[in-house]
Amino acid sequence: MFRWSSLHGKHVRNTDTGSRSMENPGYRTGSFDALHHPSDDDDDEMVDIAGATLDFSTTDDIPPLGSGFEDYSSRRASANGVGPRNLVDPLEEPVPGLGTYEDFNTIDWVREKSKDRDRHREITNKSRESTVALLHRISDAFSGWLLMLLVGLMAGALAGGIDIAAHWMTDLKGGVCLVGFWFNHEHCCWTYNETFQERDRCPQWKSWSELITGTSEGAFAYIMDYLMYLFWALLFSFLAVTLVRAFAPYACGSGIPEIKTILSGFIIRGYLGKWTLIIKTITLVLAVSSGLSLGKEGPLVHVACCCANILCHLFTKYRKNEAKRREVLSAAAAVGVSVAFGAPIGGVLFSLEEVSYYFPLKTLWRSFFAALVAAFTLRSINPFGNSRLVLFYVEFHAPWHLVELAPFILLGIFGGLWGALFIRANIAWCRIRKTTRLGHYPIIEVLLVAALTALVSYPNSYTRMSGSELISELFNDCSLLDSSQLCGYEQPANMSETGVGNSLADRPAGPELYTALWQLALALIFKMMITVITFGMKVPSGLFIPSMAVGAIAGRLLGVGMEQLAYYNHDSIIFRGWCSPGADCITPGLYAMVGAAACLGGVTRMTVSLVVIMFELTGGLEYIVPLMAATMTSKWVADAFGREGIYEAHIRLNGYPFLEPKEEFDHNSLAVDVMRPRRGDPALAVLTQEGMTVGEVESLIESTHFSGFPVVLSQESQRLVGFVLRRDLLISIDNARKRQDGVVSASQVVFTEHLPSLPPDAPPPLNLRGIMDLSPFTVTDHTPIDITVDIFRKLGLRQCLVTHNGKLLGIITKKDVLKHMAQIANRDPDSILFN
């Protein structure tokens, strides 16, 4: 049956946005007023999502769609003998309109696209009548591009601000600039005109120990800096989790699993609202600055989608149509990656490959334009002061050699194994968080993890620095004047012994490099462990940077190993012919880059978009083959342990009704095996084309909780006529009772074109043909279920009716399909739709 289960035994309260619930106690009454007056003893406003109990009484992300009610209802009301002049002004008395959706419901893609075609056809026809209408048509066609421009500008500006603030607050943990406290460490030292000896110190930047004790040397100064680092880390993390918990519970996490679910047609009110945007922007800076093992790249996709959703309110075409709005959100996802990595093309491919459910060609062009605008805006802000869009932009000078494909593939294997291990460990930890008392104390959890991270990170310079700085350091190609520990090689006797271009020839490792390698090995173990428990906490947390950091460390270690192997064995058969003494044969930074791509690919299962993002980062096209080899190997190895990426795994963990378009389904069951009612179930609740009274229809609505009813010719024939939604029935009956004279419980409800002949003393009938879907999607009882699943995926259906020789047998909903797929995979079928 058309059933949408309750969430944790709780129901979703109908809000004033005019949306429609799959199961709501208010619908069990015969009056539409019950939608607005839930019983006092229920807890309809609270729903558990991703482990946090949230209040959905606010719906600021989408304004009431009642403004579209008058146009839509006037056509319907005319069939009932009621003129549009008798309708209530939705601005004076907000009444949910026909064709709108309840929270936690799936949109009807076919209906939304049909509405947009009707709207476009009407504008086109009117444009031939007057110049004003023609201008309106032109502005309507241009509105999509204007919206993309605004989304790119807004997201680019916010990303620039986040980058600048996060960089400054990260450095604040180590000290302060005397010239101006608003300068970060790097910018502070730029203002100093004279030379200084140590790489990380300039006279105008003072550490906390220097400010408090007057010296930066000695054990007491070290302890003071340690304590201040811990203090700032705890303060930033406490502020982040408190703001999220108090003002915008949806601002936690990465946001990409929920964005994928929303783009598939699901509605989560408030997830892309203005409060979520404000709090996520602030707390993202705080979370990144606290030193937790997380990144800002994933949450920037959420931020960009919030910008797009808010700006959609400026344009009627997108405000009133959920399918059109999702086209904009797909483009916004591309904008998010564009500003996160400075990779506009990679962002478009990321949206296409990873998050979008419906991606027409028009959306591809607009995504490209929006990503371009966003990248240009970020470049104009220049947050890193290096005229680049990212902090870790590097250029390598030495070419790679065919022999190096073997270690590149080895990095791909490591990335795949790490990705599969991380997904299983993180999902297991998140399940513990959801099912134990740990989930009830998010603030304590965040503070404990932040304290542990700060205590372990500070002694090791590679874990103390931010994730972006660490990756930048690992990608770095050592130059002659580089003072990094990773460039601590022994100097050759003849300084003229240099390699190609600006790079140095391979040299033997010195004591500093060996120290750095030990520190990197410890950092690798720590990063792998702490990221598992950090991702999924109640603060904004991205996964791109931590995954890339793990891979970059592993790649740098392997790269230095290969470099030393080549230096000491240049006469061996492996290196002979291409690696002569004094040549720059191996570039450890390249290995770090390949390792970063491999680990990120293993965790997310991205392929094409990941390779493009990585070469846009480095500016080197000649390294595409190593990146492709490592990324593809990583995906194959990770897929051997499970085909789900981290985002799909979190979607399943949270029970979102998401039909994965990339998942293969090859079971040989039939539609009749999945449909409801099944054997032993009550008969399917249906409406007849004529013969039922208003009272009987209201009794049926009151006694059931289904979201819609098939309309049949008669109870005996069961020939299918159409399908009508419960919400539209309630609205129409309530509307007719208030505005149409003579409509009482004894009035006949008909779904025919012509009214039947009635006795003279009978009350006037109520014709509801206008709200009936005359062409519901149907399949026969012998349709293979894999074909049915494809229909649901590609058409975005919410329900499909099952017939046999034209007679109605049952109904299949999206949830029935998901439950059936879960049963086949030996998973709990009741976990679908919010666990």
ZAMARGU-4260 file (C-alpha; in steps of 0.2 Angstrom, whole numbers, plus 5000, padded with zeros to 4 digits):
<rodrens>
0) 5000/5000/5000 | 5005/5018/4998 | 5013/5019/5015 | 5027/5029/5022 | 5033/5024/5039
5) 5034/5035/5054 | 5051/5041/5060 | 5057/5033/5076 | 5038/5031/5081 | 5037/5050/5078
10) 5028/5059/5065 | 5032/5075/5055 | 5022/5090/5059 | 5014/5098/5044 | 5021/5116/5042
15) 5014/5131/5034 | 5024/5129/5018 | 5010/5119/5010 | 5019/5102/5010 | 5013/5085/5011
20) 5017/5071/5023 | 5017/5052/5019 | 5011/5048/5036 | 5004/5061/5048 | 4991/5059/5062
25) 4983/5075/5056 | 4978/5067/5040 | 4967/5055/5049 | 4954/5068/5052 | 4941/5073/5039
30) 4945/5091/5040 | 4960/5100/5032 | 4961/5111/5048 | 4968/5095/5057 | 4984/5098/5046
35) 4988/5113/5056 | 4982/5107/5073 | 4991/5091/5079 | 4987/5084/5095 | 4995/5091/5111
40) 5002/5075/5117 | 5012/5071/5101 | 5030/5075/5097 | 5028/5079/5079 | 5041/5093/5078
45) 5056/5082/5082 | 5064/5070/5070 | 5080/5061/5072 | 5092/5064/5058 | 5110/5058/5057
50) 5110/5056/5076 | 5104/5073/5081 | 5086/5077/5087 | 5081/5092/5077 | 5066/5104/5077
55) 5057/5106/5060 | 5045/5119/5066 | 5055/5132/5056 | 5054/5131/5037 | 5065/5146/5032
60) 5073/5137/5017 | 5058/5137/5006 | 5045/5151/5008 | 5026/5146/5008 | 5021/5140/4991
65) 5004/5147/4994 | 5008/5161/4981 | 5006/5148/4968 | 4990/5142/4975 | 4978/5154/4967
70) 4983/5151/4949 | 4983/5132/4951 | 4967/5131/4961 | 4957/5143/4950 | 4958/5131/4936
75) 4952/5117/4947 | 4939/5127/4956 | 4930/5131/4940 | 4926/5113/4938 | 4918/5113/4955
80) 4907/5128/4950 | 4918/5140/4961 | 4926/5155/4953 | 4943/5161/4957 | 4936/5177/4964
85) 4929/5166/4979 | 4946/5159/4984 | 4954/5165/4999 | 4969/5176/4997 | 4984/5165/5002
90) 4993/5180/5009 | 4979/5184/5021 | 4975/5166/5026 | 4990/5154/5022 | 4982/5138/5015
95) 4994/5125/5007 | 4992/5124/4989 | 4988/5109/4978 | 5004/5101/4971 | 5015/5105/4986
100) 5025/5094/4997 | 5027/5089/5015 | 5044/5088/5024 | 5053/5071/5022 | 5043/5068/5006
105) 5049/5064/4988 | 5044/5076/4974 | 5035/5070/4959 | 5048/5073/4945 | 5036/5070/4931
110) 5023/5082/4938 | 5035/5095/4941 | 5042/5094/4924 | 5025/5094/4917 | 5021/5110/4927
115) 5036/5119/4920 | 5032/5114/4902 | 5014/5121/4904 | 5021/5137/4912 | 5034/5139/4898
120) 5021/5135/4884 | 5009/5149/4892 | 5024/5162/4892 | 5028/5157/4874 | 5010/5159/4868
125) 5008/5176/4877 | 5024/5183/4870 | 5016/5184/4853 | 5002/5195/4860 | 5012/5210/4867
130) 5029/5218/4869 | 5028/5217/4888 | 5024/5198/4887 | 5039/5196/4875 | 5051/5205/4887
135) 5044/5194/4901 | 5048/5179/4890 | 5066/5185/4887 | 5068/5189/4906 | 5062/5172/4910
140) 5075/5164/4898 | 5089/5174/4905 | 5084/5172/4924 | 5093/5155/4925 | 5110/5163/4919
145) 5107/5178/4931 | 5104/5166/4945 | 5120/5156/4941 | 5130/5173/4941 | 5123/5177/4958
150) 5127/5160/4965 | 5145/5160/4959 | 5148/5178/4966 | 5140/5174/4983 | 5148/5157/4985
155) 5165/5163/4979 | 5165/5178/4991 | 5160/5167/5006 | 5173/5154/5002 | 5186/5168/5001
160) 5181/5174/5018 | 5181/5157/5025 | 5199/5154/5019 | 5205/5170/5026 | 5197/5168/5043
165) 5202/5150/5045 | 5220/5154/5040 | 5221/5168/5053 | 5213/5158/5067 | 5224/5143/5064
170) 5239/5154/5066 | 5231/5162/5082 | 5234/5146/5091 | 5253/5148/5089 | 5254/5167/5092
175) 5249/5185/5087 | 5256/5198/5075 | 5262/5214/5084 | 5259/5225/5069 | 5241/5220/5068
180) 5232/5206/5076 | 5222/5203/5061 | 5237/5197/5051 | 5241/5179/5050 | 5258/5172/5052
185) 5263/5173/5034 | 5256/5190/5030 | 5263/5197/5046 | 5281/5192/5041 | 5277/5200/5023
190) 5276/5217/5032 | 5294/5215/5038 | 5306/5222/5026 | 5322/5215/5033 | 5329/5198/5032
195) 5327/5185/5046 | 5336/5169/5050 | 5323/5156/5054 | 5310/5150/5041 | 5295/5151/5053
200) 5300/5166/5063 | 5300/5185/5060 | 5302/5198/5074 | 5285/5205/5071 | 5277/5188/5075
205) 5277/5184/5093 | 5272/5167/5101 | 5261/5166/5116 | 5276/5161/5127 | 5286/5176/5121
210) 5271/5188/5125 | 5268/5180/5142 | 5286/5175/5148 | 5297/5185/5137 | 5306/5171/5130
215) 5303/5157/5117 | 5317/5146/5123 | 5316/5133/5137 | 5304/5120/5144 | 5293/5132/5152
220) 5290/5142/5136 | 5287/5125/5127 | 5274/5121/5140 | 5266/5138/5139 | 5264/5137/5120
225) 5257/5119/5122 | 5244/5125/5134 | 5239/5140/5124 | 5238/5128/5108 | 5226/5117/5118
230) 5216/5131/5125 | 5212/5139/5108 | 5208/5121/5101 | 5196/5118/5114 | 5188/5135/5113
235) 5186/5135/5094 | 5179/5117/5095 | 5167/5121/5109 | 5160/5137/5100 | 5158/5127/5084
240) 5148/5112/5092 | 5138/5124/5103 | 5133/5136/5089 | 5128/5120/5078 | 5118/5113/5092
245) 5109/5129/5097 | 5105/5137/5081 | 5107/5125/5066 | 5108/5106/5069 | 5109/5103/5050
250) 5125/5113/5049 | 5135/5098/5056 | 5144/5085/5045 | 5150/5086/5027 | 5132/5089/5020
255) 5136/5079/5004 | 5126/5064/5008 | 5111/5075/5012 | 5114/5085/4996 | 5114/5069/4986
260) 5097/5064/4994 | 5090/5081/4991 | 5095/5081/4973 | 5087/5064/4970 | 5070/5072/4974
265) 5069/5071/4993 | 5064/5086/5004 | 5072/5091/5020 | 5066/5107/5025 | 5078/5119/5033
270) 5093/5109/5027 | 5097/5123/5014 | 5090/5138/5024 | 5098/5154/5029 | 5101/5149/5047
275) 5110/5134/5041 | 5121/5144/5029 | 5125/5157/5043 | 5130/5145/5056 | 5139/5133/5044
280) 5150/5147/5038 | 5155/5153/5055 | 5157/5135/5063 | 5167/5129/5048 | 5180/5142/5051
285) 5180/5137/5070 | 5181/5118/5067 | 5195/5120/5054 | 5204/5132/5065 | 5203/5120/5081
290) 5215/5108/5073 | 5203/5093/5071 | 5206/5081/5057 | 5194/5088/5045 | 5193/5099/5030
295) 5182/5113/5023 | 5180/5107/5005 | 5165/5095/5008 | 5155/5108/5019 | 5159/5121/5005
300) 5147/5111/4994 | 5134/5113/5007 | 5137/5131/5009 | 5136/5134/4990 | 5120/5124/4989
305) 5113/5135/5003 | 5117/5150/4993 | 5108/5143/4978 | 5093/5138/4988 | 5091/5155/4996
310) 5094/5165/4979 | 5081/5154/4971 | 5068/5163/4981 | 5071/5178/4970 | 5065/5169/4954
315) 5047/5163/4953 | 5052/5149/4940 | 5063/5141/4953 | 5054/5146/4969 | 5038/5137/4964
320) 5046/5121/4955 | 5056/5108/4965 | 5063/5100/4949 | 5070/5117/4943 | 5077/5121/4960
325) 5087/5104/4959 | 5095/5109/4943 | 5101/5125/4952 | 5107/5114/4966 | 5117/5103/4955
330) 5126/5118/4948 | 5129/5124/4966 | 5138/5108/4970 | 5150/5111/4956 | 5152/5129/4963
335) 5157/5122/4980 | 5171/5111/4973 | 5176/5125/4962 | 5180/5137/4976 | 5186/5123/4988
340) 5200/5117/4976 | 5201/5131/4963 | 5196/5118/4950 | 5180/5124/4940 | 5181/5110/4928
345) 5184/5097/4941 | 5169/5104/4951 | 5157/5102/4936 | 5163/5084/4934 | 5161/5081/4952
350) 5143/5087/4952 | 5140/5076/4937 | 5149/5060/4943 | 5146/5061/4962 | 5131/5071/4968
355) 5118/5074/4954 | 5103/5063/4951 | 5097/5073/4936 | 5109/5082/4925 | 5103/5088/4908
360) 5114/5097/4896 | 5107/5114/4901 | 5113/5111/4919 | 5130/5106/4912 | 5132/5123/4904
365) 5126/5133/4918 | 5136/5123/4931 | 5152/5128/4920 | 5147/5146/4920 | 5143/5147/4939
370) 5160/5138/4943 | 5169/5150/4932 | 5161/5165/4941 | 5165/5157/4958 | 5183/5154/4953
375) 5185/5171/4946 | 5178/5179/4962 | 5189/5169/4973 | 5204/5173/4962 | 5200/5192/4964
380) 5199/5190/4983 | 5216/5181/4983 | 5214/5173/5000 | 5231/5165/5001 | 5241/5180/4994
385) 5249/5169/4981 | 5238/5173/4966 | 5232/5155/4966 | 5215/5148/4970 | 5222/5135/4983
390) 5235/5134/4996 | 5244/5119/4989 | 5247/5124/4971 | 5264/5117/4965 | 5273/5114/4949
395) 5285/5099/4946 | 5299/5100/4934 | 5305/5083/4931 | 5296/5071/4920 | 5290/5054/4926
400) 5296/5037/4919 | 5287/5021/4914 | 5296/5012/4928 | 5287/5023/4941 | 5270/5016/4936
405) 5273/5002/4948 | 5275/5012/4964 | 5260/5023/4958 | 5249/5008/4956 | 5256/5002/4974
410) 5250/5019/4980 | 5233/5015/4972 | 5232/4999/4981 | 5236/5007/4997 | 5222/5021/4994
415) 5209/5007/4990 | 5213/4997/5006 | 5213/5013/5016 | 5197/5019/5009 | 5188/5002/5012
420) 5195/5001/5030 | 5190/5019/5034 | 5173/5017/5027 | 5170/5002/5038 | 5178/5009/5053
425) 5169/5026/5052 | 5152/5018/5049 | 5154/5006/5064 | 5159/5021/5075 | 5144/5032/5069
430) 5133/5017/5072 | 5140/5016/5090 | 5137/5035/5091 | 5119/5033/5085 | 5114/5018/5096
435) 5123/5022/5113 | 5123/5036/5125 | 5138/5044/5116 | 5126/5051/5104 | 5117/5061/5118
440) 5132/5071/5122 | 5139/5079/5106 | 5148/5093/5115 | 5157/5082/5127 | 5162/5071/5112
445) 5169/5085/5102 | 5179/5092/5116 | 5186/5075/5120 | 5191/5072/5102 | 5198/5090/5101
450) 5208/5088/5117 | 5215/5072/5111 | 5219/5079/5094 | 5228/5094/5101 | 5238/5084/5114
455) 5245/5072/5102 | 5247/5084/5087 | 5257/5098/5096 | 5273/5088/5098 | 5274/5083/5080
460) 5276/5098/5068 | 5267/5089/5054 | 5251/5085/5064 | 5252/5103/5072 | 5250/5112/5056
465) 5234/5113/5047 | 5229/5099/5034 | 5231/5111/5019 | 5248/5117/5025 | 5253/5099/5028
470) 5248/5094/5010 | 5257/5110/5003 | 5273/5104/5012 | 5271/5086/5006 | 5268/5092/4988
475) 5283/5103/4988 | 5297/5100/4976 | 5313/5104/4985 | 5323/5119/4979 | 5341/5125/4983
480) 5336/5137/4996 | 5322/5127/5004 | 5324/5125/5023 | 5310/5112/5026 | 5315/5097/5035
485) 5309/5087/5021 | 5323/5095/5011 | 5336/5090/5023 | 5347/5081/5011 | 5366/5081/5012
490) 5374/5094/5000 | 5384/5087/4986 | 5402/5091/4985 | 5400/5100/4968 | 5385/5112/4970
495) 5384/5114/4951 | 5377/5096/4951 | 5359/5100/4948 | 5345/5092/4939 | 5333/5098/4926
500) 5326/5116/4927 | 5325/5123/4945 | 5325/5106/4953 | 5340/5098/4962 | 5348/5082/4958
505) 5344/5067/4968 | 5355/5068/4984 | 5358/5056/4999 | 5346/5059/5014 | 5353/5069/5029
510) 5349/5068/5047 | 5335/5081/5046 | 5326/5071/5032 | 5327/5055/5043 | 5319/5064/5057
515) 5306/5071/5046 | 5302/5053/5039 | 5299/5046/5057 | 5288/5061/5061 | 5278/5058/5045
520) 5276/5039/5049 | 5269/5044/5066 | 5258/5057/5059 | 5252/5044/5046 | 5246/5032/5060
525) 5238/5046/5070 | 5229/5054/5055 | 5222/5037/5050 | 5215/5034/5067 | 5209/5051/5072
530) 5200/5054/5056 | 5189/5039/5059 | 5181/5046/5075 | 5181/5064/5069 | 5171/5062/5053
535) 5153/5062/5058 | 5154/5073/5074 | 5142/5087/5077 | 5153/5100/5069 | 5155/5104/5050
540) 5168/5091/5044 | 5174/5088/5027 | 5184/5072/5022 | 5194/5078/5007 | 5208/5086/5016
545) 5211/5072/5029 | 5210/5059/5016 | 5222/5068/5005 | 5234/5071/5019 | 5234/5052/5023
550) 5238/5048/5005 | 5251/5062/5003 | 5261/5056/5019 | 5261/5039/5012 | 5266/5045/4995
555) 5280/5056/5001 | 5287/5042/5012 | 5287/5030/4996 | 5294/5044/4985 | 5309/5048/4997
560) 5312/5029/4997 | 5312/5028/4979 | 5323/5043/4977 | 5336/5035/4989 | 5334/5018/4980
565) 5338/5027/4964 | 5353/5037/4971 | 5361/5022/4978 | 5357/5009/4964 | 5357/5020/4948
570) 5367/5006/4940 | 5354/4993/4943 | 5343/4986/4929 | 5328/4996/4935 | 5336/5013/4934
575) 5349/5010/4921 | 5346/5021/4905 | 5335/5034/4913 | 5343/5038/4929 | 5361/5043/4928
580) 5371/5050/4942 | 5368/5069/4945 | 5351/5068/4937 | 5334/5073/4945 | 5326/5056/4943
585) 5313/5055/4956 | 5301/5068/4962 | 5294/5064/4980 | 5281/5078/4979 | 5273/5069/4964
590) 5272/5053/4974 | 5263/5063/4987 | 5251/5070/4975 | 5247/5053/4967 | 5245/5046/4985
595) 5233/5060/4990 | 5222/5056/4974 | 5223/5037/4978 | 5217/5039/4996 | 5203/5051/4991
600) 5197/5040/4977 | 5197/5025/4989 | 5186/5034/5001 | 5174/5043/4989 | 5176/5032/4974
605) 5178/5047/4962 | 5187/5044/4946 | 5186/5056/4932 | 5182/5072/4942 | 5196/5067/4955
610) 5209/5066/4941 | 5204/5083/4934 | 5204/5091/4951 | 5221/5085/4955 | 5229/5091/4938
615) 5220/5108/4940 | 5228/5109/4957 | 5246/5106/4951 | 5245/5114/4934 | 5253/5099/4926
620) 5245/5089/4912 | 5259/5077/4910 | 5255/5069/4926 | 5237/5063/4921 | 5243/5045/4918
625) 5250/5042/4935 | 5235/5050/4943 | 5223/5039/4932 | 5232/5023/4936 | 5232/5026/4955
630) 5214/5032/4955 | 5208/5018/4945 | 5218/5005/4955 | 5211/5013/4971 | 5193/5011/4965
635) 5195/4993/4960 | 5203/4988/4976 | 5191/4997/4987 | 5176/4990/4976 | 5182/4973/4980
640) 5178/4976/4998 | 5162/4985/4995 | 5154/4995/4981 | 5148/5010/4993 | 5158/5026/4994
645) 5158/5035/5011 | 5144/5046/5006 | 5133/5031/5000 | 5137/5022/5016 | 5131/5037/5027
650) 5115/5039/5016 | 5112/5020/5020 | 5116/5023/5039 | 5104/5037/5041 | 5091/5028/5031
655) 5088/5041/5018 | 5076/5035/5004 | 5090/5036/4990 | 5090/5025/4975 | 5108/5024/4970
660) 5109/5026/4951 | 5126/5017/4950 | 5121/5002/4960 | 5117/4986/4949 | 5101/4976/4953
665) 5100/4959/4945 | 5087/4950/4955 | 5074/4940/4945 | 5059/4944/4956 | 5043/4952/4948
670) 5033/4967/4951 | 5019/4957/4960 | 5032/4951/4973 | 5036/4969/4978 | 5019/4977/4977
675) 5006/4980/4991 | 4994/4973/4996 | 5002/4956/4999 | 4994/4940/5004 | 4985/4942/5020
680) 4985/4961/5019 | 4968/4971/5019 | 4962/4975/5001 | 4969/4990/4992 | 4960/5006/4997
685) 4952/5014/4982 | 4940/5028/4976 | 4927/5025/4963 | 4924/5036/4948 | 4907/5040/4954
690) 4895/5034/4968 | 4905/5039/4983 | 4899/5053/4994 | 4910/5066/5002 | 4906/5058/5019
695) 4912/5041/5013 | 4928/5049/5005 | 4932/5058/5022 | 4929/5041/5031 | 4941/5032/5020
700) 4954/5046/5023 | 4951/5046/5042 | 4953/5027/5043 | 4969/5026/5033 | 4985/5034/5032
705) 4990/5032/5014 | 4997/5046/5004 | 4986/5043/4989 | 4972/5033/4982 | 4969/5024/4965
710) 4953/5029/4956 | 4944/5014/4948 | 4928/5013/4937 | 4919/5003/4951 | 4923/4991/4965
715) 4917/4977/4955 | 4927/4980/4939 | 4943/4988/4947 | 4947/4996/4930 | 4960/5009/4933
720) 4955/5027/4929 | 4968/5038/4938 | 4977/5042/4954 | 4973/5056/4967 | 4984/5062/4981
725) 4977/5062/4999 | 4983/5080/5002 | 4974/5086/4986 | 4958/5077/4992 | 4959/5086/5009
730) 4962/5103/5002 | 4949/5101/4988 | 4935/5095/5000 | 4939/5108/5013 | 4940/5121/5000
735) 4923/5116/4993 | 4914/5115/5010 | 4919/5133/5014 | 4917/5141/4997 | 4904/5131/4987
740) 4886/5132/4992 | 4877/5115/4996 | 4892/5104/4998 | 4888/5092/5012 | 4893/5075/5018
745) 4879/5067/5007 | 4886/5076/4991 | 4892/5064/4978 | 4911/5065/4973 | 4914/5061/4955
750) 4929/5060/4944 | 4921/5061/4927 | 4920/5074/4914 | 4902/5076/4914 | 4891/5077/4930
755) 4879/5062/4932 | 4861/5065/4933 | 4855/5066/4951 | 4837/5067/4959 | 4831/5085/4961
760) 4832/5085/4980 | 4850/5079/4980 | 4864/5090/4986 | 4876/5097/4972 | 4890/5085/4967
765) 4908/5088/4970 | 4918/5086/4954 | 4936/5082/4958 | 4942/5076/4941 | 4954/5092/4940
770) 4965/5085/4954 | 4966/5067/4947 | 4981/5061/4938 | 4974/5054/4922 | 4990/5045/4917
775) 4998/5037/4932 | 5013/5026/4928 | 5008/5008/4928 | 5017/4991/4926 | 5010/4974/4924
780) 5011/4961/4937 | 5024/4951/4927 | 5036/4966/4924 | 5053/4961/4930 | 5058/4971/4946
785) 5075/4976/4938 | 5065/4985/4925 | 5054/4993/4938 | 5069/4999/4948 | 5076/5007/4932
790) 5059/5016/4929 | 5059/5023/4947 | 5077/5028/4945 | 5076/5036/4928 | 5059/5044/4930
795) 5060/5049/4948 | 5044/5041/4952 | 5036/5040/4969 | 5024/5027/4966 | 5019/5015/4952
800) 5002/5006/4950 | 5002/4987/4946 | 4989/4981/4934 | 4983/4964/4926 | 4973/4965/4910
805) 4969/4983/4914 | 4963/4979/4932 | 4971/4986/4947 | 4981/4974/4957 | 4992/4984/4969
810) 5004/4998/4971 | 5023/5000/4972 | 5031/5015/4981 | 5049/5020/4981 | 5050/5014/4999
815) 5044/4997/4994 | 5058/4996/4981 | 5071/5001/4993 | 5064/4989/5006 | 5065/4975/4993
820) 5083/4979/4989 | 5088/4979/5007 | 5080/4962/5010 | 5090/4955/4995 | 5106/4963/5002
825) 5102/4955/5019 | 5100/4972/5027 | 5086/4978/5039 | 5072/4983/5027 | 5064/4994/5041
830) 5080/5005/5041 | 5073/5014/5026 | 5068/5032/5029 | 5077/5038/5044 | 5085/5026/5055
</rodrens>
